[in-house]
């Protein structure tokens, strides 16, 4: 049985939760695993007409019999974790199938404070973070002053680590940002307050997942954020602080690359982006407003409006290459039903030179303007289609054109938010 990776092939918000949920519904998914990011992610899943939003929790939390795993590559806010668990339980979801890595790093309240203060200090040069402490937590991890989940079970170790983490940070807060220093004792006390509830959920998740694969179980690794937000391969510095590409799954879960059988990229039939940074196909006209409105393009986790633009096949080819995608899952095709013609970006013009692949430098990408081809629209509602053959001819032609431009085959197409509103491409 396979190890399957599902990840974002654009700037996030592609509908990864829907793809994950579809796999978990149609196949026996024994484990659903988050391997990177924190509660800055967001997946919307519609089950029997009821909408659920997950942030830190894997989408498998809604699937009976599936064990949900938050692996070592994730940064965890205990407060956000328990708030999300309590919200699901209040709606009748048991949410008792969760396992958390002892090696996952913890987001303390001071990480969020530092995140927000830094963004305000940067002013017009801000990155556009969610202000939830993700970046500072990853920075502490790399600087080797981070707090791991296991540290919450050893009070003396935890207090020493919190003091070390705040030693330099408090100088910055007070002397650079003109803010009040954070009390290490109070910060440690807050983290310790979560220890008893966390303890039963914590395990060696690398051992758990490798053992599951050895026993022939199916493990689904669910991406957060997306390829173009990867700290190495995205539009740096307007990126997240982790590695949401396929390679990040191995380090983020503690499995070897030879374990992975299938890598599915999720991509919208158009493009969106939240926060700052370059976006070549972004629209500032009525078409952009219409995509935003019809697509309901508001962030699940942040409530921020998403910037909207046409499909970018340069980004799609790049995501295919960087991740070694075996296939793509196309979402929100139904949103485009009202257009007579639909532009698709096939290449970039950079200072008079045509680029069919991602420009090498940040400067070139900032200067890129899209080169479009016009594809005919279909003009009718497709949300009721349940097979690829039921789609209008022009909708099928649009899918096939994107498939050719993107460098890999399409597995399925979403024609609405519901579980049943997905057609397999044949």
C-alpha positions as CSV (number, residue, x, y, z in Angstrom):
1,X,0.0,0.0,0.0
2,X,1.3,3.5,-0.8
3,X,2.6,6.6,0.9
4,X,0.8,9.5,-0.8
5,X,1.7,13.2,-0.7
6,X,-0.8,15.9,-1.3
7,X,0.6,19.4,-1.6
8,X,-0.2,22.9,-3.0
9,X,1.1,23.7,-6.5
10,X,0.6,27.5,-6.3
11,X,0.6,30.0,-3.4
12,X,-1.8,28.0,-1.1
13,X,-5.6,27.9,-0.7
14,X,-5.8,25.5,-3.7
15,X,-8.2,23.1,-2.0
16,X,-5.8,20.5,-0.5
17,X,-8.4,19.6,2.1
18,X,-10.8,18.6,-0.6
19,X,-8.3,16.4,-2.3
20,X,-7.3,14.8,1.0
21,X,-10.9,14.2,2.0
22,X,-11.6,12.7,-1.4
23,X,-8.8,10.2,-1.0
24,X,-9.9,9.4,2.5
25,X,-13.5,8.9,1.4
26,X,-12.8,6.7,-1.6
27,X,-9.9,4.6,-0.2
28,X,-8.8,3.3,3.1
29,X,-6.5,6.0,4.5
30,X,-5.1,4.7,7.8
31,X,-3.0,7.7,8.7
32,X,-3.3,11.4,7.7
33,X,-0.2,13.4,8.5
34,X,0.7,17.1,8.6
35,X,4.5,17.6,8.1
36,X,5.1,21.4,8.1
37,X,3.6,24.8,8.9
38,X,1.4,25.7,11.8
39,X,-2.1,27.2,12.4
40,X,-1.4,29.7,9.6
41,X,-2.8,27.0,7.2
42,X,-6.4,26.4,6.5
43,X,-8.4,23.6,4.8
44,X,-12.2,23.8,4.1
45,X,-14.0,20.5,3.8
46,X,-17.8,20.2,3.1
47,X,-19.3,16.9,4.6
48,X,-23.0,16.2,3.9
49,X,-23.5,19.9,3.3
50,X,-21.8,20.9,6.5
51,X,-18.7,23.0,6.2
52,X,-15.6,22.3,8.4
53,X,-12.4,24.3,8.6
54,X,-9.2,22.8,9.8
55,X,-6.1,24.8,10.6
56,X,-3.5,22.9,12.6
57,X,-5.3,19.6,12.5
58,X,-5.0,17.2,9.6
59,X,-8.1,16.8,7.4
60,X,-8.2,13.1,8.4
61,X,-9.6,14.2,11.8
62,X,-13.0,14.1,10.1
63,X,-12.6,10.5,8.8
64,X,-13.6,7.7,11.1
65,X,-10.9,5.1,11.5
66,X,-8.1,7.3,10.3
67,X,-5.3,8.3,12.7
68,X,-4.4,11.9,12.4
69,X,-0.7,12.8,13.0
70,X,1.0,16.1,13.6
71,X,4.6,15.3,12.8
72,X,7.9,16.7,13.9
73,X,8.1,19.4,11.1
74,X,5.1,21.2,12.3
75,X,5.2,24.1,14.8
76,X,2.3,23.8,17.3
77,X,0.5,26.4,19.3
78,X,-1.1,24.5,22.1
79,X,-3.7,27.2,22.6
80,X,-4.7,27.0,18.9
81,X,-4.7,23.2,19.0
82,X,-7.0,22.8,21.9
83,X,-9.3,25.6,20.6
84,X,-9.7,23.7,17.3
85,X,-10.2,20.4,19.0
86,X,-12.8,21.9,21.3
87,X,-14.7,23.5,18.4
88,X,-14.9,20.1,16.6
89,X,-16.0,18.3,19.7
90,X,-18.7,20.9,20.2
91,X,-20.0,20.0,16.7
92,X,-20.1,16.3,17.5
93,X,-16.7,15.3,16.0
94,X,-14.9,13.0,18.5
95,X,-11.4,14.1,17.3
96,X,-9.9,11.5,19.6
97,X,-7.7,10.0,16.8
98,X,-4.8,12.5,17.1
99,X,-1.1,11.7,17.6
100,X,1.5,14.4,18.1
101,X,5.3,14.2,17.6
102,X,7.3,14.7,20.7
103,X,9.9,16.5,18.5
104,X,7.5,19.0,17.1
105,X,8.4,22.6,18.1
106,X,6.0,24.7,20.2
107,X,4.7,28.2,19.4
108,X,4.7,30.1,22.6
109,X,2.7,33.3,23.1
110,X,6.0,35.3,22.8
111,X,6.5,34.1,19.3
112,X,3.2,35.7,18.2
113,X,4.1,38.9,20.0
114,X,7.5,39.1,18.2
115,X,5.9,38.3,14.9
116,X,3.4,41.1,15.1
117,X,5.9,43.7,16.5
118,X,8.4,42.8,13.7
119,X,5.8,43.2,11.0
120,X,4.7,46.6,12.3
121,X,8.4,47.7,12.5
122,X,9.0,46.7,8.8
123,X,6.2,48.9,7.6
124,X,5.9,49.0,3.9
125,X,8.6,46.2,3.7
126,X,6.6,43.7,5.7
127,X,6.3,40.1,4.5
128,X,2.6,39.8,5.1
129,X,2.7,37.1,7.8
130,X,-0.4,35.9,9.7
131,X,1.1,37.3,12.9
132,X,0.7,33.9,14.6
133,X,4.3,33.3,15.6
134,X,5.1,30.7,12.9
135,X,8.3,32.4,11.6
136,X,9.8,33.2,15.0
137,X,9.1,29.6,16.2
138,X,11.0,28.3,13.2
139,X,13.7,30.8,13.7
140,X,14.2,29.6,17.3
141,X,14.3,26.0,15.9
142,X,17.1,26.8,13.5
143,X,18.9,28.9,16.1
144,X,18.7,25.9,18.4
145,X,16.8,27.7,21.2
146,X,13.4,26.3,20.3
147,X,10.9,24.5,22.6
148,X,9.8,21.0,21.7
149,X,6.6,19.3,22.8
150,X,8.6,16.9,24.9
151,X,10.1,19.8,26.8
152,X,6.7,20.6,28.3
153,X,7.0,17.4,30.4
154,X,10.2,18.4,32.1
155,X,9.6,21.7,34.0
156,X,13.3,22.4,34.8
157,X,14.4,21.9,31.2
158,X,11.5,24.0,29.9
159,X,12.2,27.0,32.2
160,X,15.9,27.0,31.2
161,X,15.0,26.9,27.5
162,X,12.4,29.7,27.8
163,X,14.9,31.9,29.6
164,X,17.5,31.2,26.9
165,X,15.0,31.9,24.1
166,X,14.0,35.2,25.7
167,X,17.5,36.4,26.6
168,X,18.2,38.1,23.3
169,X,14.6,38.6,22.3
170,X,13.8,40.8,25.3
171,X,16.7,43.1,24.5
172,X,15.3,43.5,21.0
173,X,11.8,44.1,22.3
174,X,12.9,46.7,24.8
175,X,15.7,48.5,23.0
176,X,14.8,48.2,19.3
177,X,11.0,47.9,19.3
178,X,10.4,49.9,22.5
179,X,8.1,47.2,23.9
180,X,7.8,45.6,27.3
181,X,10.1,42.6,27.9
182,X,8.4,39.2,28.4
183,X,8.5,37.5,31.7
184,X,10.2,34.1,31.2
185,X,8.5,32.6,34.3
186,X,5.1,33.6,33.1
187,X,5.8,32.3,29.6
188,X,7.0,28.9,31.0
189,X,3.9,28.7,33.3
190,X,1.6,29.2,30.3
191,X,3.3,26.3,28.4
192,X,3.3,24.0,31.4
193,X,-0.5,24.5,31.8
194,X,-1.0,22.5,28.5
195,X,1.3,19.6,29.5
196,X,-1.3,17.3,31.1
197,X,-3.8,17.5,28.2
198,X,-1.0,17.1,25.6
199,X,0.8,14.1,27.2
200,X,-1.6,11.3,26.1
201,X,-1.4,12.4,22.5
202,X,2.4,12.5,22.2
203,X,4.4,9.7,20.6
204,X,7.5,9.0,18.4
205,X,5.6,9.7,15.2
206,X,8.6,8.8,12.9
207,X,8.6,5.3,14.4
208,X,4.8,5.1,14.2
209,X,4.7,6.0,10.5
210,X,7.5,3.8,9.4
211,X,6.0,0.9,11.3
212,X,2.6,1.6,9.6
213,X,4.2,1.5,6.2
214,X,6.1,-1.7,7.0
215,X,2.7,-3.2,7.9
216,X,1.2,-2.2,4.6
217,X,-0.9,0.7,5.9
218,X,-1.8,3.6,3.7
219,X,-0.3,6.9,4.9
220,X,-1.4,10.2,3.4
221,X,0.9,13.2,3.9
222,X,-1.1,16.4,3.7
223,X,0.7,19.6,2.7
224,X,0.2,23.0,4.3
225,X,0.9,26.3,2.4
226,X,2.3,25.5,-1.1
227,X,5.2,25.3,-3.5
228,X,5.5,29.0,-4.2
229,X,5.7,29.7,-0.5
230,X,8.5,27.3,0.2
231,X,11.5,28.9,2.0
232,X,13.9,27.6,-0.6
233,X,11.8,27.3,-3.8
234,X,9.2,30.0,-3.4
235,X,9.1,33.7,-4.1
236,X,11.6,34.5,-1.3
237,X,11.4,36.5,0.9
238,X,7.6,36.5,0.6
239,X,7.4,32.9,1.7
240,X,6.6,30.8,4.7
241,X,9.3,29.5,7.1
242,X,9.1,25.8,6.3
243,X,9.4,23.5,3.4
244,X,5.9,22.6,2.0
245,X,7.4,20.9,-1.1
246,X,7.5,17.1,-1.5
247,X,11.1,16.9,-0.2
248,X,10.0,18.6,3.1
249,X,7.7,15.6,3.8
250,X,10.7,13.4,4.4
251,X,12.4,15.7,7.0
252,X,9.0,16.8,8.4
253,X,7.8,13.3,9.1
254,X,11.0,11.3,9.6
255,X,10.5,9.0,6.6
256,X,12.9,8.2,3.7
257,X,12.2,9.4,0.2
258,X,12.0,5.8,-1.1
259,X,8.9,5.4,1.0
260,X,6.8,7.8,-1.2
261,X,4.8,6.3,-4.0
262,X,2.6,9.1,-5.3
263,X,2.9,12.9,-5.2
264,X,-0.3,14.8,-6.0
265,X,-0.2,18.6,-6.6
266,X,-3.4,20.5,-6.0
267,X,-3.9,23.5,-8.2
268,X,-6.8,25.9,-8.9
269,X,-8.3,26.5,-12.3
270,X,-7.1,30.1,-11.8
271,X,-4.6,31.5,-9.3
272,X,-4.8,33.2,-5.9
273,X,-2.3,34.5,-3.4
274,X,-2.6,35.9,0.2
275,X,-0.1,38.5,1.5
276,X,2.7,40.4,-0.1
277,X,5.0,39.3,-2.9
278,X,5.0,39.1,-6.7
279,X,2.1,37.6,-8.6
280,X,2.4,37.9,-12.4
281,X,-1.2,37.1,-13.4
282,X,-2.8,39.2,-10.7
283,X,-5.9,41.0,-11.9
284,X,-6.9,44.5,-10.8
285,X,-10.0,44.8,-12.9
286,X,-13.6,43.5,-13.0
287,X,-12.4,40.0,-13.8
288,X,-10.3,39.9,-10.7
289,X,-13.2,41.2,-8.6
290,X,-15.5,38.5,-10.2
291,X,-13.1,35.7,-9.5
292,X,-12.8,36.9,-5.9
293,X,-16.6,37.1,-5.5
294,X,-17.6,33.9,-7.3
295,X,-14.7,31.9,-5.8
296,X,-15.3,33.1,-2.3
297,X,-11.7,34.0,-2.0
298,X,-11.3,34.8,1.7
299,X,-8.6,33.0,3.7
300,X,-9.9,30.1,5.9
301,X,-7.4,30.8,8.7
302,X,-6.9,34.6,8.5
303,X,-10.1,36.0,6.9
304,X,-7.8,38.0,4.6
305,X,-9.0,38.6,1.0
306,X,-7.0,36.6,-1.6
307,X,-5.5,38.3,-4.6
308,X,-6.9,36.7,-7.8
309,X,-5.5,36.1,-11.3
310,X,-5.6,33.7,-14.3
311,X,-4.1,30.3,-14.4
312,X,-0.3,30.4,-14.6
313,X,1.2,27.4,-16.4
314,X,4.8,28.6,-15.7
315,X,4.1,28.1,-12.0
316,X,2.4,24.8,-12.7
317,X,5.4,23.5,-14.6
318,X,7.7,24.7,-11.9
319,X,5.7,22.9,-9.2
320,X,5.7,19.8,-11.3
321,X,9.5,19.8,-11.6
322,X,10.3,20.8,-8.0
323,X,8.0,18.3,-6.4
324,X,8.3,15.5,-8.9
325,X,4.5,15.5,-9.2
326,X,2.9,12.3,-10.4
327,X,-0.4,14.1,-11.1
328,X,-2.4,17.2,-10.5
329,X,-5.8,17.7,-8.9
330,X,-7.6,20.7,-10.5
331,X,-10.1,22.6,-8.2
332,X,-12.7,25.3,-8.7
333,X,-13.3,24.7,-12.4
334,X,-16.9,25.7,-11.8
335,X,-15.9,29.3,-10.8
336,X,-14.9,29.9,-14.5
337,X,-18.3,28.9,-15.9
338,X,-19.4,32.5,-16.6
339,X,-16.6,33.6,-19.0
340,X,-16.9,33.6,-22.8
341,X,-13.1,33.3,-23.1
342,X,-10.6,32.5,-20.4
343,X,-7.0,33.7,-20.6
344,X,-4.2,31.3,-19.6
345,X,-0.6,32.4,-18.9
346,X,1.7,30.2,-21.1
347,X,4.9,32.1,-20.6
348,X,6.4,35.4,-19.2
349,X,7.8,38.4,-20.9
350,X,10.8,39.6,-18.9
351,X,12.3,42.8,-20.3
352,X,11.5,41.7,-23.9
353,X,12.7,38.1,-23.4
354,X,10.2,35.2,-23.4
355,X,10.5,32.8,-20.4
356,X,8.6,29.5,-20.5
357,X,10.2,28.4,-17.2
358,X,10.5,30.2,-13.9
359,X,12.9,33.1,-14.1
360,X,16.1,32.5,-12.2
361,X,16.2,35.6,-10.0
362,X,13.9,37.5,-7.8
363,X,14.4,40.6,-9.9
364,X,13.4,38.8,-13.1
365,X,10.3,37.4,-11.5
366,X,9.2,40.8,-10.2
367,X,9.5,42.1,-13.8
368,X,7.6,39.2,-15.4
369,X,4.5,40.0,-17.3
370,X,2.2,37.2,-18.5
371,X,1.9,36.1,-22.0
372,X,-1.7,34.8,-22.5
373,X,-3.5,32.4,-24.8
374,X,-7.3,32.7,-24.9
375,X,-9.3,29.5,-24.4
376,X,-13.1,29.3,-25.1
377,X,-15.4,29.2,-22.1
378,X,-18.4,27.0,-21.7
379,X,-21.0,29.4,-20.2
380,X,-23.1,26.9,-18.2
381,X,-23.2,25.6,-14.7
382,X,-21.1,22.5,-14.3
383,X,-21.5,22.0,-10.5
384,X,-23.9,19.0,-11.1
385,X,-21.5,17.1,-13.4
386,X,-20.4,13.8,-11.9
387,X,-18.2,12.4,-14.7
388,X,-15.6,13.9,-17.0
389,X,-17.7,13.1,-20.0
390,X,-20.6,15.1,-18.6
391,X,-18.6,18.3,-18.7
392,X,-19.2,20.6,-21.7
393,X,-16.8,20.1,-24.6
394,X,-15.1,23.5,-23.9
395,X,-14.6,22.7,-20.2
396,X,-13.0,19.4,-21.1
397,X,-10.8,21.2,-23.7
398,X,-9.8,23.7,-21.0
399,X,-8.7,20.9,-18.6
400,X,-6.8,19.1,-21.4
401,X,-5.0,22.3,-22.4
402,X,-4.0,23.0,-18.8
403,X,-2.8,19.4,-18.5
404,X,-0.6,19.8,-21.6
405,X,0.8,23.1,-20.3
406,X,1.4,21.9,-16.8
407,X,3.7,19.0,-17.6
408,X,1.8,16.2,-15.9
409,X,-1.6,14.4,-16.0
410,X,-4.7,15.5,-14.1
411,X,-6.1,13.0,-11.7
412,X,-9.4,14.7,-10.9
413,X,-11.3,18.0,-11.3
414,X,-13.4,19.8,-8.6
415,X,-16.7,21.3,-9.8
416,X,-17.9,22.5,-6.4
417,X,-17.0,22.5,-2.7
418,X,-18.8,19.2,-1.7
419,X,-17.3,15.8,-1.4
420,X,-19.5,14.6,-4.3
421,X,-18.6,17.5,-6.6
422,X,-15.4,15.9,-8.0
423,X,-15.0,14.2,-11.4
424,X,-12.1,11.8,-12.2
425,X,-10.3,12.6,-15.4
426,X,-10.3,9.7,-17.8
